[in-house]
Amino acid sequence: MKAQDHFEQLVRLARKIPSDSRVPYAFEKRIMARLPKIRIPDLWTLWGRMLWQSVVPCLGVMILATVMTGWLENPSDLSDIDLEAAVEAPIQLLVEASW
């Protein structure tokens, strides 16, 4: 209940503040009349714009990665690795350690 008392006290103090004569006539009505004219942005349009703006950096990264992999030499010993042995090696180590 104490919060309600503070709220009522704040409202009483706010009502004691004299109105400002510098505010133009019907200012709030003009502002309220403009609110319906403000368009809410379409989220799909914003998402599409962001995706199109990210195309150029993504293409740059893709081209850079392609060029870098073309310059790197493929070691011949990597092609000789047996895939099955490479996958099973850690599992065999765990099984042998548990026995």
DSSP file (Angstrom, degrees, kcal/mol; ACC not computed):
  #  RESIDUE AA STRUCTURE BP1 BP2  ACC     N-H-->O    O-->H-N    N-H-->O    O-->H-N    TCO  KAPPA ALPHA  PHI   PSI    X-CA   Y-CA   Z-CA
    1    1 A M     >        0   0    0      0, 0.0     4,-1.8     0, 0.0     5,-0.1   0.000 360.0 360.0 360.0 -20.3    0.0    0.0    0.0
    2    2 A K  H  >  +     0   0    0      1,-0.2     4,-2.0     2,-0.2     5,-0.2   0.867 360.0  55.0 -66.7 -34.8    2.9    2.3    0.5
    3    3 A A  H  > S+     0   0    0      1,-0.2     4,-2.2     2,-0.2    -1,-0.2   0.883 105.9  52.8 -64.8 -37.6    3.6    2.4   -3.3
    4    4 A Q  H  > S+     0   0    0      2,-0.2     4,-2.4     1,-0.2    -1,-0.2   0.885 107.8  51.5 -64.7 -38.3    0.0    3.6   -3.8
    5    5 A D  H  X S+     0   0    0     -4,-1.8     4,-2.2     2,-0.2    -2,-0.2   0.904 109.8  49.1 -64.6 -41.0    0.5    6.4   -1.3
    6    6 A H  H  X S+     0   0    0     -4,-2.0     4,-2.2     2,-0.2    -2,-0.2   0.895 110.6  51.1 -64.8 -39.0    3.7    7.5   -3.1
    7    7 A F  H  X S+     0   0    0     -4,-2.2     4,-2.3     2,-0.2    -2,-0.2   0.925 110.5  48.0 -64.4 -44.3    1.8    7.4   -6.4
    8    8 A E  H  X S+     0   0    0     -4,-2.4     4,-2.4     1,-0.2    -2,-0.2   0.894 111.4  50.8 -64.1 -39.3   -1.0    9.6   -5.0
    9    9 A Q  H  X S+     0   0    0     -4,-2.2     4,-2.3     2,-0.2    -1,-0.2   0.900 109.8  50.3 -64.1 -40.8    1.5   12.0   -3.6
   10   10 A L  H  X S+     0   0    0     -4,-2.2     4,-2.3     2,-0.2    -2,-0.2   0.902 110.2  49.8 -63.8 -41.6    3.2   12.2   -6.9
   11   11 A V  H  X S+     0   0    0     -4,-2.3     4,-2.0     2,-0.2    -2,-0.2   0.915 110.1  50.6 -64.0 -43.1    0.0   12.9   -8.7
   12   12 A R  H  X S+     0   0    0     -4,-2.4     4,-1.0     1,-0.2    -2,-0.2   0.910 112.0  47.5 -61.1 -42.2   -1.0   15.7   -6.2
   13   13 A L  H  X S+     0   0    0     -4,-2.3     4,-0.6     1,-0.2     3,-0.4   0.895 110.3  52.1 -67.1 -38.4    2.4   17.3   -6.7
   14   14 A A  H >< S+     0   0    0     -4,-2.3     3,-0.8     1,-0.2    -1,-0.2   0.857 106.1  54.4 -66.2 -34.1    2.1   17.1  -10.5
   15   15 A R  H 3< S+     0   0    0     -4,-2.0    -1,-0.2     1,-0.2    -2,-0.2   0.755 101.0  60.3 -71.2 -23.5   -1.3   18.8  -10.4
   16   16 A K  H 3< S+     0   0    0     -4,-1.0    -1,-0.2    -3,-0.4    -2,-0.2   0.673  80.2 101.4 -77.3 -16.7    0.1   21.7   -8.4
   17   17 A I  S << S-     0   0    0     -3,-0.8     3,-0.1    -4,-0.6     2,-0.0  -0.547  79.7-122.7 -70.8 125.6    2.6   22.5  -11.3
   18   18 A P        -     0   0    0      0, 0.0     2,-0.1     0, 0.0    -1,-0.1  -0.348  30.1-100.5 -68.4 150.2    1.2   25.5  -13.2
   19   19 A S        -     0   0    0      1,-0.1     2,-0.5     2,-0.0     0, 0.0  -0.394  36.4-115.8 -70.1 148.1    0.6   25.0  -16.9
   20   20 A D    >   -     0   0    0      1,-0.1     3,-0.9    -2,-0.1    -1,-0.1  -0.718  14.1-156.4 -89.0 128.7    3.2   26.4  -19.3
   21   21 A S  T 3  S+     0   0    0     -2,-0.5    -1,-0.1     1,-0.2    -2,-0.0   0.551  85.1  76.0 -81.6  -6.1    2.0   29.2  -21.5
   22   22 A R  T 3   +     0   0    0      2,-0.1    -1,-0.2     0, 0.0    -2,-0.0   0.641  69.6  99.5 -79.5 -13.0    4.8   28.5  -24.0
   23   23 A V  S <  S-     0   0    0     -3,-0.9     3,-0.1     1,-0.1     4,-0.0  -0.609  82.2-117.3 -73.9 126.9    3.0   25.4  -25.4
   24   24 A P    >   -     0   0    0      0, 0.0     3,-1.4     0, 0.0     4,-0.2  -0.183  38.6 -82.8 -64.4 158.2    1.3   26.3  -28.6
   25   25 A Y  T 3  S+     0   0    0      1,-0.3     0, 0.0     2,-0.1     0, 0.0  -0.368 111.0   0.4 -63.2 135.2   -2.5   26.1  -28.9
   26   26 A A  T 3> S+     0   0    0     -3,-0.1     4,-1.8    -2,-0.1    -1,-0.3   0.783  82.9 148.6  56.1  33.8   -3.8   22.6  -29.7
   27   27 A F  H <>  +     0   0    0     -3,-1.4     4,-2.1     1,-0.2     5,-0.2   0.929  69.9  49.6 -60.8 -47.3   -0.3   21.2  -29.7
   28   28 A E  H  > S+     0   0    0      1,-0.2     4,-2.4    -4,-0.2    -1,-0.2   0.835 108.2  54.1 -64.9 -31.9   -1.4   17.8  -28.5
   29   29 A K  H  > S+     0   0    0      2,-0.2     4,-1.8     1,-0.2    -1,-0.2   0.885 108.0  49.5 -69.3 -37.7   -4.1   17.6  -31.1
   30   30 A R  H  X S+     0   0    0     -4,-1.8     4,-1.2     2,-0.2    -2,-0.2   0.898 112.4  47.9 -67.2 -39.5   -1.6   18.3  -33.9
   31   31 A I  H  X S+     0   0    0     -4,-2.1     4,-1.1     1,-0.2     3,-0.5   0.933 112.1  48.7 -65.8 -45.3    0.7   15.6  -32.6
   32   32 A M  H  < S+     0   0    0     -4,-2.4    -1,-0.2     1,-0.2    -2,-0.2   0.825 107.3  56.5 -65.1 -30.8   -2.2   13.1  -32.2
   33   33 A A  H  < S+     0   0    0     -4,-1.8     4,-0.3     1,-0.2    -1,-0.2   0.805 106.4  50.9 -70.2 -28.4   -3.3   13.9  -35.8
   34   34 A R  H >X S+     0   0    0     -4,-1.2     3,-0.8    -3,-0.5     4,-0.8   0.733  91.3  78.3 -80.5 -22.6    0.1   13.0  -37.1
   35   35 A L  G >< S+     0   0    0     -4,-1.1     3,-1.1     1,-0.3    -1,-0.2   0.891  90.0  51.4 -58.8 -44.3    0.3    9.6  -35.4
   36   36 A P  G 34 S+     0   0    0      0, 0.0    -1,-0.3     0, 0.0    -2,-0.1   0.789 104.6  60.0 -64.7 -22.4   -1.9    7.7  -37.8
   37   37 A K  G <4 S+     0   0    0     -3,-0.8     2,-0.4    -4,-0.3    -2,-0.2   0.707  82.2  97.5 -75.4 -19.9    0.2    9.0  -40.7
   38   38 A I  S << S-     0   0    0     -3,-1.1     2,-0.4    -4,-0.8    -3,-0.0  -0.574  73.1-138.8 -74.0 124.3    3.3    7.3  -39.3
   39   39 A R        -     0   0    0     -2,-0.4    -2,-0.1     1,-0.0    -1,-0.1  -0.664   7.6-129.9 -86.9 136.5    3.8    4.0  -41.1
   40   40 A I        -     0   0    0     -2,-0.4     3,-0.0     1,-0.1     2,-0.0  -0.733  34.9-112.2 -81.3 127.8    4.9    1.0  -39.1
   41   41 A P        -     0   0    0      0, 0.0     2,-0.5     0, 0.0    -1,-0.1  -0.336  25.3-118.0 -65.9 140.9    7.9   -0.6  -40.9
   42   42 A D     >  -     0   0    0      1,-0.2     4,-2.1     2,-0.0     5,-0.2  -0.669  16.0-149.0 -78.7 124.3    7.3   -4.0  -42.5
   43   43 A L  H  > S+     0   0    0     -2,-0.5     4,-2.5     1,-0.2     5,-0.2   0.854  95.9  54.7 -66.3 -34.8    9.6   -6.5  -40.8
   44   44 A W  H  > S+     0   0    0      2,-0.2     4,-2.4     1,-0.2    -1,-0.2   0.883 108.1  49.8 -66.5 -36.6    9.9   -8.6  -44.0
   45   45 A T  H  > S+     0   0    0      2,-0.2     4,-2.3     1,-0.2    -2,-0.2   0.929 111.8  47.5 -66.5 -44.3   11.0   -5.6  -45.9
   46   46 A L  H  X S+     0   0    0     -4,-2.1     4,-2.2     2,-0.2    -2,-0.2   0.911 112.4  49.9 -61.9 -41.8   13.6   -4.7  -43.3
   47   47 A W  H  X S+     0   0    0     -4,-2.5     4,-2.2     1,-0.2    -2,-0.2   0.914 110.6  49.9 -63.1 -43.0   14.8   -8.3  -43.2
   48   48 A G  H  X S+     0   0    0     -4,-2.4     4,-2.4     1,-0.2    -1,-0.2   0.893 109.5  50.8 -63.4 -40.5   15.1   -8.4  -47.0
   49   49 A R  H  X S+     0   0    0     -4,-2.3     4,-2.1     2,-0.2    -1,-0.2   0.916 110.0  49.7 -63.6 -42.5   17.1   -5.2  -47.1
   50   50 A M  H  X S+     0   0    0     -4,-2.2     4,-1.3     1,-0.2    -2,-0.2   0.903 111.1  49.6 -64.0 -39.2   19.5   -6.5  -44.5
   51   51 A L  H  < S+     0   0    0     -4,-2.2     4,-0.5     1,-0.2     3,-0.3   0.921 110.8  48.8 -65.9 -42.2   20.0   -9.7  -46.4
   52   52 A W  H >X S+     0   0    0     -4,-2.4     3,-0.8     1,-0.2     4,-0.5   0.857 109.6  53.0 -66.5 -32.9   20.7   -7.8  -49.7
   53   53 A Q  H 3< S+     0   0    0     -4,-2.1     3,-0.3     1,-0.2    -1,-0.2   0.774 106.5  53.6 -71.6 -24.5   23.2   -5.6  -47.9
   54   54 A S  T 3X S+     0   0    0     -4,-1.3     4,-1.8    -3,-0.3    -1,-0.2   0.523  87.3  83.8 -87.1  -4.2   25.0   -8.6  -46.6
   55   55 A V  H <> S+     0   0    0     -3,-0.8     4,-2.6    -4,-0.5     5,-0.2   0.934  87.5  51.2 -63.6 -46.8   25.4  -10.2  -50.1
   56   56 A V  H  X S+     0   0    0     -4,-0.5     4,-2.2    -3,-0.3    -1,-0.2   0.931 111.7  44.7 -62.8 -49.0   28.5   -8.2  -51.0
   57   57 A P  H  > S+     0   0    0      0, 0.0     4,-2.3     0, 0.0    -1,-0.2   0.900 114.0  51.3 -62.4 -36.7   30.6   -9.0  -47.9
   58   58 A C  H  X S+     0   0    0     -4,-1.8     4,-2.4     1,-0.2    -2,-0.2   0.909 109.8  49.0 -66.1 -40.5   29.5  -12.7  -48.1
   59   59 A L  H  X S+     0   0    0     -4,-2.6     4,-2.7     2,-0.2     5,-0.2   0.901 110.1  52.5 -63.8 -39.4   30.6  -12.9  -51.7
   60   60 A G  H  X S+     0   0    0     -4,-2.2     4,-2.4    -5,-0.2    -2,-0.2   0.916 110.7  46.2 -61.7 -43.6   33.9  -11.3  -50.8
   61   61 A V  H  X S+     0   0    0     -4,-2.3     4,-2.6     2,-0.2    -1,-0.2   0.900 112.6  51.2 -65.8 -40.1   34.5  -13.8  -48.0
   62   62 A M  H  X S+     0   0    0     -4,-2.4     4,-2.2     2,-0.2    -2,-0.2   0.924 111.9  45.7 -63.7 -44.4   33.6  -16.6  -50.4
   63   63 A I  H  X S+     0   0    0     -4,-2.7     4,-2.5     2,-0.2     5,-0.2   0.911 113.1  50.5 -65.5 -41.9   35.9  -15.4  -53.1
   64   64 A L  H  X S+     0   0    0     -4,-2.4     4,-2.5    -5,-0.2    -2,-0.2   0.915 111.3  48.1 -61.8 -43.1   38.7  -15.0  -50.6
   65   65 A A  H  X S+     0   0    0     -4,-2.6     4,-2.2     2,-0.2    -1,-0.2   0.884 111.6  50.7 -65.4 -37.6   38.2  -18.5  -49.2
   66   66 A T  H  X S+     0   0    0     -4,-2.2     4,-1.5     2,-0.2    -2,-0.2   0.919 112.2  46.1 -65.5 -43.5   38.2  -19.9  -52.8
   67   67 A V  H  X S+     0   0    0     -4,-2.5     4,-1.7     1,-0.2    -2,-0.2   0.910 112.5  50.7 -65.9 -42.0   41.4  -18.1  -53.7
   68   68 A M  H  X S+     0   0    0     -4,-2.5     4,-1.6     1,-0.2    -2,-0.2   0.899 110.5  48.0 -65.7 -40.2   43.1  -19.2  -50.4
   69   69 A T  H  < S+     0   0    0     -4,-2.2    -1,-0.2     1,-0.2    -2,-0.2   0.803 109.4  54.6 -71.7 -26.0   42.2  -22.9  -50.9
   70   70 A G  H  < S+     0   0    0     -4,-1.5    -1,-0.2    -5,-0.2    -2,-0.2   0.835 109.6  47.1 -72.0 -32.1   43.4  -22.8  -54.4
   71   71 A W  H  < S+     0   0    0     -4,-1.7    -2,-0.2    -5,-0.1     2,-0.2   0.788  95.0  87.8 -79.7 -27.5   46.8  -21.5  -53.3
   72   72 A L  S  < S-     0   0    0     -4,-1.6     2,-0.4    -5,-0.2     0, 0.0  -0.495  79.3-127.7 -74.2 139.5   47.2  -24.0  -50.5
   73   73 A E        -     0   0    0     -2,-0.2    -2,-0.1     1,-0.0    -1,-0.1  -0.679  15.5-127.3 -87.1 139.4   48.8  -27.2  -51.6
   74   74 A N        -     0   0    0     -2,-0.4     2,-0.1     2,-0.0     5,-0.0  -0.767  26.3-125.8 -84.3 119.7   47.1  -30.4  -50.7
   75   75 A P    >>  -     0   0    0      0, 0.0     3,-0.7     0, 0.0     4,-0.5  -0.421   9.3-139.8 -65.9 139.2   49.5  -32.7  -48.8
   76   76 A S  G >4 S+     0   0    0      1,-0.2     3,-0.5     2,-0.2     4,-0.5   0.762  96.7  64.2 -72.5 -24.5   49.7  -36.1  -50.5
   77   77 A D  G 34 S+     0   0    0      1,-0.2     3,-0.5     2,-0.2     4,-0.3   0.723  91.4  64.9 -75.1 -18.6   49.8  -38.0  -47.2
   78   78 A L  G X4 S+     0   0    0     -3,-0.7     3,-0.9     1,-0.2    -1,-0.2   0.828  96.7  55.8 -71.3 -29.8   46.3  -36.9  -46.3
   79   79 A S  T << S+     0   0    0     -4,-0.5    -1,-0.2    -3,-0.5    -2,-0.2   0.707 101.1  59.5 -74.3 -17.3   44.7  -38.8  -49.1
   80   80 A D  T 3  S+     0   0    0     -3,-0.5     2,-0.2    -4,-0.5    -1,-0.2   0.544  78.2 111.5 -87.7  -6.8   46.3  -42.0  -47.9
   81   81 A I  S <  S-     0   0    0     -3,-0.9     2,-0.6    -4,-0.3     3,-0.1  -0.492  71.4-126.4 -72.6 131.7   44.6  -42.0  -44.5
   82   82 A D     >  -     0   0    0     -2,-0.2     4,-2.1     1,-0.2     5,-0.2  -0.684  14.7-150.8 -77.3 120.7   42.0  -44.7  -44.1
   83   83 A L  H  > S+     0   0    0     -2,-0.6     4,-2.1     1,-0.2     5,-0.2   0.890  93.4  51.7 -63.1 -41.1   38.8  -42.9  -43.0
   84   84 A E  H  > S+     0   0    0      1,-0.2     4,-2.2     2,-0.2    -1,-0.2   0.906 111.0  47.3 -64.9 -41.2   37.5  -45.9  -41.0
   85   85 A A  H  > S+     0   0    0      1,-0.2     4,-1.3     2,-0.2    -1,-0.2   0.871 110.8  52.7 -67.8 -36.1   40.7  -46.2  -39.0
   86   86 A A  H  < S+     0   0    0     -4,-2.1    -2,-0.2     1,-0.2    -1,-0.2   0.868 112.8  44.0 -67.7 -35.9   40.8  -42.4  -38.4
   87   87 A V  H  < S+     0   0    0     -4,-2.1     4,-0.5     1,-0.2    -2,-0.2   0.876 117.2  44.6 -75.9 -37.7   37.2  -42.5  -37.0
   88   88 A E  H  X S+     0   0    0     -4,-2.2     4,-2.5    -5,-0.2     5,-0.2   0.634  91.4  85.0 -83.3 -13.9   37.6  -45.6  -34.9
   89   89 A A  H  X S+     0   0    0     -4,-1.3     4,-2.0     1,-0.2    -1,-0.2   0.922  91.6  44.2 -59.5 -49.4   41.0  -44.7  -33.4
   90   90 A P  H  > S+     0   0    0      0, 0.0     4,-1.8     0, 0.0    -1,-0.2   0.884 114.3  51.2 -64.1 -34.5   39.7  -42.5  -30.5
   91   91 A I  H  > S+     0   0    0     -4,-0.5     4,-2.3     1,-0.2    -2,-0.2   0.909 109.2  50.1 -67.7 -40.7   37.0  -45.1  -29.7
   92   92 A Q  H  X S+     0   0    0     -4,-2.5     4,-2.6     1,-0.2    -1,-0.2   0.870 108.0  53.8 -65.6 -35.9   39.6  -47.9  -29.7
   93   93 A L  H  X S+     0   0    0     -4,-2.0     4,-2.0    -5,-0.2    -1,-0.2   0.904 110.1  47.4 -64.5 -40.1   41.8  -45.9  -27.3
   94   94 A L  H  X S+     0   0    0     -4,-1.8     4,-1.7     2,-0.2    -2,-0.2   0.900 112.5  48.7 -67.0 -40.4   38.9  -45.5  -24.9
   95   95 A V  H  X S+     0   0    0     -4,-2.3     4,-1.1     1,-0.2    -2,-0.2   0.920 112.7  47.6 -66.5 -43.2   38.0  -49.2  -25.0
   96   96 A E  H  < S+     0   0    0     -4,-2.6     3,-0.2     1,-0.2    -1,-0.2   0.863 111.5  51.1 -66.2 -35.1   41.6  -50.2  -24.4
   97   97 A A  H  < S+     0   0    0     -4,-2.0    -1,-0.2     1,-0.2    -2,-0.2   0.826 107.4  53.2 -71.7 -30.2   41.9  -47.8  -21.5
   98   98 A S  H  <        0   0    0     -4,-1.7    -1,-0.2     1,-0.2    -2,-0.2   0.746 360.0 360.0 -77.6 -21.6   38.7  -49.0  -19.9
   99   99 A W     <        0   0    0     -4,-1.1    -1,-0.2    -3,-0.2    -2,-0.2   0.454 360.0 360.0 -84.2 360.0   39.9  -52.7  -19.9
